[in-house]
Amino acid sequence: MPGRRGLIGGIAAAGLAGAARAQATYPDRPVRWIVGYPPGGASDVFARMIGAHMAARLGQPVVVENRPGGGAVVASEAAARAPADGYALMHVDNGILVYNPALYARLPYDPDRDFQGVGFIGRFPLFIVVRPDSPVRDFAGLVAAAKTRAPNYGSPAVASPHHLAMEMVKRRTGLEATHVPYRGGPAAMQDLLAGNLDMVCIDCATGIPFIRDGRVRALCAFSEARSPRAPEVPTLRELGHQNAVAYGWQGMSVQAAVPAPIVARLHGALLAGTGGADVQARFSDLGIEGAPWSPQEFQDFVRRENAEWRPLIRELGIRLDG
């Protein structure tokens, strides 16, 4: 009869062998891509486009699973609690990985502890736009006019990248403005055109078609350099506000305990997805900026974002849980 140590060692060896086989055959069934927003939005659209290419690379379907609600907290909790086997991917963004710990006193997940990066999808330049008939012609004019009457501005949601970026810009440029949240960027843009808003902070995915068609006038961009899709629009950096830079961005994460070989496989599939001709064409058309970062480079980027935005959100006093 084997001794106790031999039995335990045998069980451990069998477990390691089973894990090795699982990694070697990964994936052998469909993979879920959890998205914390409704169908039809930018996150959902890009997950489906990229997921189709990933499925071809992985040899298994990549099924987008929409779980909207609570600033993507519902989806984030579901992903964090899923088995760490590479079959539950999480579509992540500024809010999920960076903002939420500063916006909520308690979360059912810890983005720093529960997730690791797979890779980057892209960053979305942000713009301030007004109607073409607005008397405000540029950002300096906006700041000057706001000293007489503070304008209102729309954003896709409370604590969205657009809202937080605009509050950052207000603090760092002296602009005064009152926030009016909407359910999505298109709703805010329609209210702007209807004359119910003075301006909107909008991302390139929603805003570029309006800017390109002349339906709105863009006063400035929050990006590091001018967008190729709106080259006439100056950045706030150009206008003398060096630290007024912000983007919306998206990426992919998995549970922290997913084995490195599976993360590497997913990273390769994600690169194939973001490199797909249709995805690249959509990125180019909308001015979305991609980057082929490794999982570690993505993790390092998120850490820099945390250091920038969490203290600022706390200073601004913006909360989502009262």
C-alpha positions, 0 to 999 in steps of 0.5 A: 500500500502506498504511504500517505505522502506517496498518495498525496504526491500522486494526486498532485501529479495527476492534477498537474498533468490534467492542467497541462493537458487542459492548456495543451488542448485549449480551447476545446469548447466555445469561449465567452466574451463578457461585455458589460454594456447593451448590444449596439454600443461601441464595446459590443460592436468591437467585441463582435467584430474582433471576436469573429477573427479570434474564433477563426484563430482559436478554432472555437466560437467566441460568443459575446455575452452582454451583461449591462448594469451598474457601470459594468459592475455586474459583468465584472463580478461575473467575469471575476468569479468565473473559473480561471480557465480562459473560457470567460474573457472580460471586455474592459475599459477605463471604468472597469479597471481604473475608475470604479474603485474610486467611484464606489466605496465597495465593489464585488470585485477588485480589478487590481487583484482579480484580473490580468491583462490580455491586450489592448483594443484601442483608445478613443480620442475625445472632443468638445463639440457645439452646434455649427450656429454656436457663437463660440468659435474656439476653446478660448472663446468657450472659456471666456463666454463661460465667465458670463454664463456657465454652459451645460454639456452632455456626456454619455453617462455619469462617470463615463470617460467623457464626464470625468475627462471633462471635469478634469479639463474644467479643473485644469483649464479654468472652464466652467460648465454644468454636466447633463448625463445621458444614456449614451453618446447618440442621445446627447448628440441629438439633444445638442442638435435639437438645441437643448445643450450648449455642447457635448463631450463625445468620443471619436466613435460617435462624434467623427461622423457628426464632425465630418459631415459638418453637423457639429463644430469641434472646438478641441480634442483631448488627445496627445496629437490631432486626430487624422480624422479631424486634422483641423481640430486643435488639441488642448495641449496645443492650446497651452494646457499640457496636462489636459489629456484624456481618452476613452479606451478598451481592452481585454482581461481574464482572471488573474489565475489563468495560466500564462500559456492560455493568456499568450494564446488569447493575446495572439488571437486578440492581435489577429482580431484587432488586425483584421481588415474590417476592424482596421478599416473601422478604426481608421474611419473613426479615428480609433488608435490601436496598439499591439501591446503585450499583456505586460505592457497593457498591465503597465498602462493600466497602472499609469492610468490608476495613478493618474485618475483615481486620485483625481476622481477622489479629489473631484468628489464624484461617487456612484454609491452615494 
